[in-house]
Amino acid sequence: MKPTDLIVTPMGVRFLNRRFPCTLGRSGIVNDKREGDGGTPMGAHRIVGMLYRPDRIARSGLPDWARPIRPGDLWSDDPNDFDYNQMVRAPYPHSHERLTRADRQYDLVLITDWNWEDPVPGLGSAIFIHTWRSPSHATAGCIGLARKDLLWIAKHLTPESRLIVR
C-alpha cells in the first residue's frame, strides 16, 4: 500500500496520511458482491475514471483525465444489457442510473474498476466514490464522502492510486 492509495478502515478513508469519514453500502463490506445487494465490494480496485458536473464543479484543479458529465449521460445497471456497468446515453431502454442527478451525490464521481472492463452479469455495477447523502446514510454499495473531502482527494489523486477495501 502506498500513501496515494485510498484505504477504507473502520475510521474512514485514509489517503495521503489524512483520514476522511466515509459511508459504505447498507450491507457493509462484502466478499461476494451481487447486483442490488447493497454491499461495498472487498478488494483492491483501480480508479479508472473521474466524472464531474461542469455546471456544479469547477474544472480547475481536477486532473486532466477528469471528464464532464453531460445531460443524457447514464450508467447501465441491467445485468441483461450488453453495455452492463458502462456509461451509456439517453434515450436508453434498459435499467440505468442517471448521472445528472437532481441531488449533488454525483457532482463528482470516481469510477472504480469493480466488474468494469469485462463485466460479469449480476456481479454488481456502478461502484463509485461519490458525495454522501449524509454522514449517517449508507450508500447502495459505493463509498460516500463529504463533498469538500472528495474534492480534495480528487485534486490529489495519481494514476497509480487505488481504492483498497478490506
C-alpha positions as CSV (number, residue, x, y, z in Angstrom):
1,M,0.0,0.0,0.0
2,K,1.1,3.5,-0.8
3,P,0.1,6.8,0.7
4,T,-1.6,7.6,-2.6
5,D,-4.0,4.7,-2.1
6,L,-7.4,5.3,-0.7
7,I,-7.7,2.7,2.1
8,V,-11.0,2.1,3.8
9,T,-10.6,1.5,7.5
10,P,-13.1,1.4,10.4
11,M,-12.2,5.0,11.0
12,G,-12.9,6.2,7.4
13,V,-10.8,6.5,4.3
14,R,-7.0,7.1,4.7
15,F,-5.3,9.0,1.9
16,L,-2.0,10.9,1.9
17,N,-1.7,10.4,5.7
18,R,-5.1,12.0,6.3
19,R,-8.4,10.4,7.4
20,F,-11.8,11.2,5.9
21,P,-15.1,10.0,7.3
22,C,-17.0,7.9,4.8
23,T,-20.1,5.9,4.3
24,L,-20.3,2.4,2.8
25,G,-23.1,0.2,1.3
26,R,-26.1,-0.6,3.5
27,S,-24.9,-4.2,3.7
28,G,-21.3,-3.3,4.7
29,I,-18.2,-4.7,3.1
30,V,-19.0,-7.9,1.2
31,N,-16.7,-10.6,-0.3
32,D,-19.4,-11.9,-2.7
33,K,-20.8,-8.8,-4.4
34,R,-24.1,-9.1,-6.4
35,E,-26.2,-6.6,-8.2
36,G,-28.5,-4.8,-5.8
37,D,-27.2,-6.4,-2.6
38,G,-26.1,-3.0,-1.1
39,G,-22.6,-4.3,-0.4
40,T,-19.3,-2.5,-0.9
41,P,-17.0,-5.0,-2.6
42,M,-13.9,-6.0,-0.8
43,G,-10.6,-5.8,-2.7
44,A,-8.1,-3.5,-4.3
45,H,-9.7,-1.5,-7.1
46,R,-8.1,0.8,-9.6
47,I,-9.6,4.3,-10.1
48,V,-10.4,4.2,-13.9
49,G,-12.2,7.4,-14.4
50,M,-13.4,10.7,-12.9
51,L,-16.6,12.4,-13.9
52,Y,-17.8,15.9,-12.8
53,R,-20.8,18.1,-13.4
54,P,-19.4,21.3,-15.1
55,D,-22.5,23.2,-14.0
56,R,-21.7,22.5,-10.4
57,I,-17.9,21.8,-10.1
58,A,-15.1,24.0,-11.5
59,R,-12.7,22.2,-13.8
60,S,-9.7,24.0,-12.3
61,G,-7.6,21.8,-10.1
62,L,-9.0,18.5,-11.3
63,P,-6.7,16.1,-13.1
64,D,-6.6,16.4,-16.9
65,W,-8.2,13.0,-17.2
66,A,-11.5,14.2,-15.5
67,R,-14.4,14.2,-17.9
68,P,-17.6,16.3,-17.8
69,I,-20.9,14.6,-17.2
70,R,-23.3,15.7,-20.0
71,P,-27.1,15.8,-20.0
72,G,-28.2,12.4,-21.1
73,D,-25.2,10.5,-19.6
74,L,-26.4,7.3,-17.9
75,W,-24.8,4.2,-16.3
76,S,-26.2,0.8,-17.3
77,D,-27.1,-1.4,-14.2
78,D,-29.1,-4.0,-16.2
79,P,-27.3,-7.4,-16.0
80,N,-29.1,-8.4,-19.2
81,D,-27.8,-5.4,-21.1
82,F,-24.8,-5.8,-23.5
83,D,-23.5,-2.4,-22.0
84,Y,-23.9,-3.6,-18.4
85,N,-21.7,-1.5,-16.0
86,Q,-20.8,1.0,-18.7
87,M,-21.6,4.7,-19.3
88,V,-24.4,5.0,-21.9
89,R,-26.5,7.8,-23.4
90,A,-30.2,8.6,-23.2
91,P,-32.6,7.6,-24.5
92,Y,-31.8,4.1,-23.2
93,P,-34.3,1.2,-22.9
94,H,-32.5,-0.8,-20.2
95,S,-32.3,-0.2,-16.4
96,H,-29.8,2.6,-15.6
97,E,-28.7,5.3,-13.3
98,R,-28.9,8.9,-14.4
99,L,-25.5,10.7,-13.8
100,T,-27.1,14.2,-13.9
101,R,-28.9,13.7,-10.6
102,A,-31.0,16.4,-9.0
103,D,-29.2,15.9,-5.8
104,R,-25.5,16.5,-5.5
105,Q,-24.3,13.0,-4.9
106,Y,-22.9,12.6,-8.5
107,D,-21.5,16.1,-9.0
108,L,-18.0,14.4,-8.7
109,V,-17.6,10.7,-9.3
110,L,-14.6,8.4,-9.1
111,I,-15.2,5.3,-11.1
112,T,-13.6,2.1,-9.8
113,D,-12.8,-1.0,-11.9
114,W,-15.1,-3.2,-10.0
115,N,-16.6,-5.6,-12.6
116,W,-15.8,-3.0,-15.2
117,E,-13.6,-3.8,-18.1
118,D,-15.2,-7.2,-18.9
119,P,-18.3,-7.2,-16.7
120,V,-19.9,-10.4,-15.5
121,P,-23.7,-10.0,-15.5
122,G,-25.1,-9.7,-12.0
123,L,-21.7,-9.2,-10.2
124,G,-22.5,-5.6,-9.4
125,S,-22.3,-2.3,-11.2
126,A,-21.7,1.4,-10.6
127,I,-19.3,1.0,-7.7
128,F,-18.2,4.7,-7.4
129,I,-16.7,7.0,-4.9
130,H,-19.1,10.0,-4.7
131,T,-20.6,12.6,-2.3
132,W,-22.5,11.1,0.5
133,R,-26.2,11.9,1.2
134,S,-25.3,12.4,4.9
135,P,-22.7,11.0,7.2
136,S,-25.2,8.6,8.7
137,H,-26.8,7.4,5.4
138,A,-25.5,4.3,3.7
139,T,-24.9,4.0,0.0
140,A,-26.1,1.3,-2.4
141,G,-22.6,-0.2,-2.4
142,C,-20.4,2.8,-3.1
143,I,-18.0,4.8,-0.9
144,G,-19.6,8.1,0.1
145,L,-17.5,11.1,1.3
146,A,-18.2,14.7,2.3
147,R,-18.1,17.0,-0.8
148,K,-15.1,19.0,0.4
149,D,-13.2,15.8,1.2
150,L,-14.0,14.2,-2.2
151,L,-12.8,17.4,-4.0
152,W,-9.6,17.4,-2.0
153,I,-8.9,13.8,-2.8
154,A,-9.8,14.2,-6.5
155,K,-7.3,17.0,-6.8
156,H,-4.5,14.9,-5.2
157,L,-5.1,11.5,-6.9
158,T,-2.4,10.0,-9.1
159,P,-2.8,7.5,-11.9
160,E,-1.4,4.8,-9.5
161,S,-4.0,5.5,-6.8
162,R,-6.2,2.5,-5.8
163,L,-9.2,2.0,-3.6
164,I,-8.4,-0.7,-1.0
165,V,-11.4,-2.1,0.8
166,R,-10.7,-4.8,3.5
